[in-house]
Amino acid sequence: MKLFHAFLALAVGVVLSAAPVHAVDLSIVSGDTGNGIKVLREILDRYEKESGNKVSIVVLPPSTTDQFGLYRLWLAAGNSDIDVYQTDVIWAPQLASQLVDLTAAAKDVVGAHFPSIIQSQTVNGKLVALPIFTDAPALYYRKDLLDKYGAKVPATWKELADTAKLVMDKERAAGNKDIWGFVFQGNAYEGLTCNALEWVMSNGGGQIIGPDGTVSINNPQAAAALDMAKGWVGTISPPGVLAYQEEESRGVWQTGNAVFMRNWPYAYALGNSEASPIKGKFDVAPLPAGTGEGARPVATLGGWNLAVSKYSKHTGAAIELAKFIASPEMQKFRTLKTSNLPTIQALYDDADIARQQPIVPRWKQIFLNAVPRPSATVKIKYNEASSQFWTAVHNTLSGEGSAADNLADLEARLTKLKGKGW
């Protein structure tokens, strides 16, 4: 009889795990780049098999600016159609009031993540999103072309411009008419804020808005950095770079038509994919430094997380979905497929990752030293402040006003936005 009861209990357990009585339909929204959506679907297929729940992906354009606008609209309307949002590292303070507090639900897993990343998603003591991968950009370079012309990997932006022009000119003279020296993200959106913050800070120009809330962007080093970048457009960078986001930059680079590229780690795996024309021909290095006082290499901190909407009709299941995607097993799976940087500390010592995606262990120190955008300081006004910054930068790159004039105007606009405080 005891054996029968044991068998019955086992059978019931198998049935429940295979087909939950309360299976639900969930939705997750994402605007990932590269093959990110495909890999997310593969992760969700695993989740569906284990949980019995069904998950649909609401796919958005890759522009983070467009994504954020839709997120705010949907959350303000109390939209219950979206259960889980994939969120940028800078959005936590702006969206926190409409997200579920995950502190208690995630207390058993947060210790595995880098503490600074968990802190970035904690607002007023509440964890509002679980990290799934972090980000810090790299300088991608064509190793074969630099070797061909005896050029070194540039350590400064001036060296980059000089080397880019040297290789570009020689390759064009040899018949490669479509090649450019350097591609980056020059469109008027959040990605330009990331690029320009690197130019400015690496040239000793400060952090746009200081940690104490001071508007500090209007200074000679910052203006010099923007003038430098303006000089790239139409010379070493195509005029169309002013409309490039991440994927447009990668498109030029991966077809073999650029010597250098600034982009996030996701482009590493794609560049080394079987069908890639540049497979095995490139490598990565830290971004260059400027030449002003206090110049140093700077990488903007990025990263993506999962937040559960307060308006979800299936909060418990949505939390479990977020925890599943953020788990060490799924972070490893994603990293092997995409070269995204994991937020689980132990994965930087994983032998499989080191073998298949060598950028990951190499990039640990880069991301640990990456510079955050001033979202924690500016809080709910960050999106507008960033928009003002990237507009001033884009105007400068486009030849609409000088860097000095545009930064003086930006200082006035940010001071007005700040008002009595952030």
Wavefront OBJ file of the C-alpha trace (Angstrom):
o trace
v 0.000 0.000 0.000
v 2.824 2.398 0.815
v 4.371 1.637 -2.545
v 1.056 2.389 -4.256
v 0.711 5.729 -2.492
v 4.274 6.642 -3.407
v 3.630 5.770 -7.052
v 0.404 7.782 -7.017
v 2.132 10.815 -5.543
v 4.873 10.574 -8.172
v 2.324 10.278 -10.985
v 0.382 13.314 -9.738
v 3.610 15.307 -9.502
v 4.553 14.450 -13.065
v 1.124 15.451 -14.353
v 1.170 18.765 -12.504
v 4.652 19.653 -13.728
v 3.808 18.721 -17.291
v 0.438 20.467 -17.475
v -0.229 23.067 -14.760
v -3.841 23.472 -13.773
v -3.515 27.251 -13.856
v -1.524 27.743 -17.053
v -1.674 31.367 -18.235
v -0.869 33.418 -21.311
v 1.845 36.039 -20.762
v 3.375 38.741 -22.913
v 6.818 40.321 -22.874
v 7.870 43.407 -24.806
v 11.365 43.814 -26.250
v 13.149 45.844 -28.907
v 16.444 43.977 -28.836
v 19.128 44.309 -31.518
v 20.890 41.730 -33.673
v 19.585 38.227 -33.016
v 18.309 39.173 -29.558
v 14.623 38.539 -30.329
v 15.404 35.120 -31.844
v 17.379 34.090 -28.770
v 14.668 35.416 -26.440
v 12.156 33.243 -28.305
v 14.389 30.203 -27.751
v 14.545 30.992 -24.021
v 10.762 31.407 -23.892
v 10.283 28.069 -25.636
v 12.224 26.461 -22.795
v 10.138 28.325 -20.235
v 6.895 27.242 -21.884
v 7.980 23.608 -21.851
v 8.892 23.757 -18.152
v 5.951 25.859 -16.937
v 3.062 25.044 -19.267
v 2.447 28.787 -19.661
v 2.491 30.497 -23.043
v 4.478 33.678 -23.727
v 4.168 35.997 -26.713
v 6.742 38.652 -27.641
v 5.650 42.176 -28.516
v 8.495 43.271 -30.791
v 9.363 46.985 -30.897
v 11.825 48.977 -33.035
v 15.408 48.822 -31.679
v 15.498 52.566 -30.904
v 15.533 52.874 -27.121
v 14.017 56.335 -27.419
v 10.996 54.949 -29.273
v 10.701 52.071 -26.816
v 10.713 54.334 -23.791
v 8.012 56.545 -25.290
v 5.734 53.549 -25.816
v 6.467 52.148 -22.353
v 5.459 55.397 -20.697
v 2.296 55.578 -22.805
v 1.222 52.014 -22.033
v 2.006 52.215 -18.327
v 0.269 55.571 -17.951
v -2.823 53.990 -19.511
v -2.703 51.066 -17.073
v -2.275 48.618 -19.963
v -2.705 45.046 -18.720
v -1.784 43.458 -22.068
v 1.950 43.611 -21.253
v 3.155 41.557 -18.293
v 6.944 41.945 -18.541
v 8.954 44.843 -19.957
v 12.580 44.604 -21.101
v 14.041 47.821 -19.718
v 17.182 49.878 -20.249
v 19.451 50.379 -17.243
v 18.580 54.115 -17.131
v 14.801 53.736 -16.923
v 14.359 52.432 -13.381
v 13.898 55.846 -11.661
v 11.440 56.996 -14.331
v 9.198 53.923 -14.421
v 9.507 52.650 -10.838
v 6.077 53.807 -9.624
v 4.338 51.552 -12.163
v 6.458 48.442 -11.691
v 6.146 45.577 -9.210
v 8.530 45.558 -6.254
v 10.629 42.415 -6.775
v 12.657 42.695 -3.561
v 11.032 39.791 -1.714
v 10.539 37.589 -4.783
v 14.172 37.926 -5.876
v 15.872 37.788 -2.477
v 17.146 34.272 -3.226
v 18.864 35.258 -6.488
v 20.112 38.856 -6.226
v 23.332 37.801 -4.482
v 24.596 36.135 -7.669
v 24.503 39.423 -9.639
v 27.016 42.257 -9.510
v 25.864 44.455 -6.604
v 26.246 47.686 -8.600
v 23.820 46.407 -11.249
v 21.242 45.407 -8.640
v 21.668 48.850 -7.078
v 21.036 50.526 -10.435
v 17.621 48.840 -10.552
v 16.735 49.696 -6.954
v 14.623 52.812 -6.421
v 13.722 54.040 -2.928
v 14.725 50.675 -1.510
v 12.633 48.654 -3.979
v 14.084 46.367 -6.646
v 12.015 47.190 -9.732
v 13.804 45.104 -12.396
v 15.973 41.979 -12.642
v 19.160 42.236 -14.747
v 19.524 39.907 -17.745
v 22.678 41.321 -19.342
v 24.970 44.316 -18.965
v 26.762 46.372 -21.606
v 29.884 48.413 -22.228
v 30.897 49.354 -25.768
v 34.041 48.322 -27.597
v 36.172 49.653 -30.414
v 35.909 47.040 -33.150
v 38.825 47.043 -35.579
v 39.808 45.136 -38.709
v 42.900 43.339 -37.502
v 43.731 42.134 -41.021
v 43.726 45.658 -42.458
v 45.778 47.153 -39.632
v 48.323 44.351 -40.043
v 48.341 44.862 -43.822
v 49.417 48.488 -43.467
v 51.543 48.147 -40.326
v 49.143 50.212 -38.212
v 48.613 49.907 -34.463
v 45.350 49.775 -32.535
v 44.635 53.445 -31.695
v 44.860 54.564 -28.086
v 43.517 58.093 -28.708
v 40.754 59.514 -30.896
v 43.367 61.390 -32.937
v 45.210 58.143 -33.614
v 41.905 56.553 -34.607
v 41.143 59.331 -37.106
v 44.664 59.212 -38.559
v 44.700 55.405 -38.850
v 41.156 55.291 -40.230
v 42.076 57.765 -42.976
v 45.344 55.978 -43.791
v 43.726 52.562 -44.209
v 40.604 53.929 -45.917
v 42.626 55.865 -48.480
v 44.910 52.939 -49.274
v 42.014 50.488 -49.576
v 40.104 52.834 -51.862
v 43.179 53.310 -54.000
v 43.375 49.524 -54.252
v 39.804 49.369 -55.552
v 37.699 49.039 -52.376
v 35.613 52.133 -53.126
v 32.911 51.492 -50.499
v 35.107 51.338 -47.410
v 34.942 53.970 -44.651
v 37.222 54.583 -41.704
v 34.850 54.683 -38.722
v 31.159 54.065 -38.062
v 29.259 54.883 -34.876
v 25.719 55.734 -33.729
v 25.068 59.299 -34.875
v 21.278 59.377 -35.060
v 19.392 61.785 -32.778
v 18.408 59.295 -30.057
v 19.657 57.817 -26.776
v 22.495 56.018 -28.543
v 24.033 59.371 -29.481
v 23.962 60.377 -25.826
v 26.064 57.271 -25.105
v 28.555 57.985 -27.896
v 28.875 61.692 -27.111
v 29.251 61.090 -23.369
v 32.271 58.941 -24.237
v 33.782 61.621 -26.483
v 33.240 64.360 -23.897
v 34.342 62.475 -20.770
v 37.331 60.865 -22.500
v 38.484 64.376 -23.395
v 38.211 65.646 -19.812
v 34.896 67.392 -20.474
v 32.885 66.041 -17.554
v 29.633 64.125 -17.281
v 26.937 66.465 -18.742
v 25.387 66.807 -15.295
v 27.594 66.140 -12.303
v 26.727 63.788 -9.423
v 25.827 66.852 -7.334
v 23.288 67.959 -9.948
v 25.417 70.742 -11.440
v 25.025 71.312 -15.182
v 28.657 70.976 -16.240
v 28.554 70.333 -19.990
v 29.413 73.859 -21.189
v 33.216 73.775 -21.101
v 36.084 73.983 -23.628
v 37.050 70.307 -23.409
v 33.475 69.206 -24.175
v 33.260 71.608 -27.123
v 36.594 70.340 -28.454
v 35.360 66.761 -28.273
v 32.241 67.573 -30.303
v 34.262 69.554 -32.832
v 36.514 66.515 -33.176
v 33.538 64.231 -33.897
v 32.072 66.744 -36.344
v 35.325 66.519 -38.286
v 34.802 62.789 -38.824
v 31.504 63.185 -40.693
v 32.085 63.036 -44.437
v 35.815 62.369 -44.037
v 36.395 59.072 -42.207
v 32.688 58.486 -41.473
v 29.936 58.398 -44.108
v 27.548 61.393 -44.156
v 24.763 58.901 -43.469
v 26.253 58.156 -40.039
v 24.022 60.978 -38.764
v 21.104 58.563 -39.222
v 22.857 55.406 -37.930
v 21.753 53.458 -34.897
v 23.401 50.227 -33.715
v 22.192 48.012 -36.540
v 23.010 50.466 -39.332
v 26.547 50.749 -37.981
v 26.854 46.975 -37.762
v 25.496 46.595 -41.289
v 28.309 48.693 -42.753
v 30.918 47.065 -40.534
v 29.883 43.444 -41.026
v 29.783 43.740 -44.811
v 33.462 44.690 -44.624
v 32.986 48.384 -45.371
v 34.525 49.960 -42.264
v 37.938 49.862 -40.613
v 36.644 50.759 -37.127
v 33.276 50.619 -35.378
v 31.994 51.688 -31.990
v 29.326 49.238 -30.836
v 28.111 47.017 -27.996
v 29.293 43.429 -27.358
v 26.324 41.853 -29.183
v 28.034 42.672 -32.512
v 30.959 40.379 -31.646
v 29.073 37.093 -31.990
v 27.315 38.260 -35.153
v 30.580 39.403 -36.729
v 32.060 35.967 -36.120
v 29.024 34.029 -37.373
v 29.531 31.535 -40.177
v 28.022 33.736 -42.898
v 29.860 36.906 -41.855
v 32.331 38.299 -44.454
v 34.604 39.491 -41.628
v 34.628 36.296 -39.564
v 38.065 35.932 -37.958
v 39.298 39.228 -39.398
v 38.561 41.583 -36.485
v 39.146 42.102 -32.796
v 38.049 44.529 -30.077
v 39.808 47.036 -27.853
v 38.794 49.666 -25.286
v 37.515 52.920 -26.756
v 40.207 55.578 -27.261
v 41.026 58.467 -24.939
v 40.931 62.139 -25.824
v 43.785 64.596 -25.495
v 42.518 67.158 -22.972
v 43.443 67.449 -19.322
v 42.058 64.428 -17.481
v 41.719 62.462 -20.718
v 41.154 58.714 -20.349
v 39.269 55.906 -22.100
v 35.549 56.003 -21.248
v 32.784 53.494 -21.928
v 29.133 54.287 -21.237
v 27.411 51.769 -18.994
v 24.501 50.021 -20.653
v 22.476 46.941 -19.851
v 18.996 45.439 -19.926
v 16.612 44.182 -17.298
v 13.142 42.692 -16.851
v 10.407 44.570 -15.007
v 6.909 43.344 -14.152
v 4.014 45.708 -14.783
v 1.782 46.620 -11.837
v -1.124 46.179 -14.228
v -0.355 42.561 -15.138
v -3.253 40.173 -14.474
v -0.760 37.388 -13.742
v 1.797 39.007 -11.469
v 3.051 35.788 -9.892
v 3.626 34.037 -13.201
v 5.223 37.189 -14.667
v 7.703 37.333 -11.761
v 8.618 33.672 -12.264
v 9.114 34.331 -15.988
v 11.477 37.218 -15.231
v 13.425 35.075 -12.767
v 13.680 32.262 -15.314
v 15.092 34.529 -18.040
v 17.493 36.180 -15.559
v 18.717 32.849 -14.147
v 22.362 31.753 -14.476
v 21.396 28.988 -16.899
v 19.534 31.313 -19.258
v 22.155 34.075 -18.967
v 24.790 31.553 -20.006
v 22.600 30.403 -22.904
v 22.098 34.007 -24.040
v 25.801 34.858 -23.722
v 26.867 31.851 -25.793
v 24.381 32.841 -28.503
v 24.757 36.635 -28.490
v 28.027 37.580 -26.679
v 25.961 39.801 -24.344
v 27.753 40.390 -21.048
v 26.134 38.451 -18.171
v 25.249 40.058 -14.858
v 25.945 36.820 -12.939
v 29.453 37.163 -11.554
v 30.349 33.465 -11.753
v 29.757 33.325 -15.513
v 32.894 35.391 -16.157
v 34.867 32.319 -15.074
v 32.826 29.891 -17.186
v 35.034 27.828 -19.518
v 32.390 27.463 -22.244
v 31.864 31.227 -22.419
v 35.597 31.951 -22.431
v 36.077 29.530 -25.321
v 33.108 30.551 -27.481
v 32.833 34.269 -26.628
v 36.300 35.463 -25.536
v 35.129 39.090 -25.455
v 33.187 38.336 -22.253
v 35.978 37.585 -19.721
v 38.115 40.262 -21.396
v 35.360 42.842 -20.950
v 34.661 42.338 -17.247
v 37.005 45.129 -16.153
v 35.762 47.454 -18.904
v 32.175 47.195 -17.750
v 33.116 47.436 -14.060
v 34.768 50.782 -14.853
v 32.027 51.952 -17.233
v 30.525 55.388 -16.648
v 26.780 55.687 -15.959
v 24.625 58.291 -17.631
v 23.260 60.824 -15.109
v 19.862 59.106 -14.765
v 20.244 58.531 -11.019
v 20.927 62.254 -10.521
v 18.285 63.630 -12.890
v 15.660 60.970 -11.999
v 12.315 61.439 -13.766
v 13.677 64.324 -15.854
v 16.426 62.188 -17.403
v 14.728 61.439 -20.709
v 14.142 65.125 -21.420
v 17.672 66.046 -20.307
v 19.170 63.362 -22.539
v 17.013 64.528 -25.444
v 18.329 68.057 -25.012
v 21.908 66.721 -24.987
v 21.660 64.498 -28.047
v 19.874 67.288 -29.948
v 22.731 69.708 -29.244
v 25.256 67.072 -30.292
v 23.376 66.146 -33.456
v 23.047 69.809 -34.419
v 26.803 70.180 -34.026
v 27.598 67.077 -36.081
v 25.174 68.296 -38.773
v 26.807 71.732 -38.990
v 23.879 73.540 -37.391
v 25.753 75.901 -35.092
v 29.160 75.584 -33.471
v 29.874 73.224 -30.592
v 30.530 76.171 -28.273
v 27.235 77.891 -29.140
v 25.221 74.691 -28.953
v 26.664 73.775 -25.556
v 25.982 77.264 -24.195
v 22.370 76.913 -25.351
v 22.229 73.402 -23.866
v 23.451 74.702 -20.511
v 20.624 77.249 -20.464
v 18.031 74.619 -21.398
v 19.215 72.113 -18.792
v 19.346 74.802 -16.108
v 15.744 75.716 -16.918
v 14.732 72.033 -16.855
v 16.401 71.586 -13.490
v 14.486 74.473 -11.958
v 14.708 74.235 -8.186
v 16.194 70.759 -8.357
v 16.225 67.417 -10.079
l 1 2 3 4 5 6 7 8 9 10 11 12 13 14 15 16 17 18 19 20 21 22 23 24 25 26 27 28 29 30 31 32 33 34 35 36 37 38 39 40 41 42 43 44 45 46 47 48 49 50 51 52 53 54 55 56 57 58 59 60 61 62 63 64 65 66 67 68 69 70 71 72 73 74 75 76 77 78 79 80 81 82 83 84 85 86 87 88 89 90 91 92 93 94 95 96 97 98 99 100 101 102 103 104 105 106 107 108 109 110 111 112 113 114 115 116 117 118 119 120 121 122 123 124 125 126 127 128 129 130 131 132 133 134 135 136 137 138 139 140 141 142 143 144 145 146 147 148 149 150 151 152 153 154 155 156 157 158 159 160 161 162 163 164 165 166 167 168 169 170 171 172 173 174 175 176 177 178 179 180 181 182 183 184 185 186 187 188 189 190 191 192 193 194 195 196 197 198 199 200 201 202 203 204 205 206 207 208 209 210 211 212 213 214 215 216 217 218 219 220 221 222 223 224 225 226 227 228 229 230 231 232 233 234 235 236 237 238 239 240 241 242 243 244 245 246 247 248 249 250 251 252 253 254 255 256 257 258 259 260 261 262 263 264 265 266 267 268 269 270 271 272 273 274 275 276 277 278 279 280 281 282 283 284 285 286 287 288 289 290 291 292 293 294 295 296 297 298 299 300 301 302 303 304 305 306 307 308 309 310 311 312 313 314 315 316 317 318 319 320 321 322 323 324 325 326 327 328 329 330 331 332 333 334 335 336 337 338 339 340 341 342 343 344 345 346 347 348 349 350 351 352 353 354 355 356 357 358 359 360 361 362 363 364 365 366 367 368 369 370 371 372 373 374 375 376 377 378 379 380 381 382 383 384 385 386 387 388 389 390 391 392 393 394 395 396 397 398 399 400 401 402 403 404 405 406 407 408 409 410 411 412 413 414 415 416 417 418 419 420 421 422
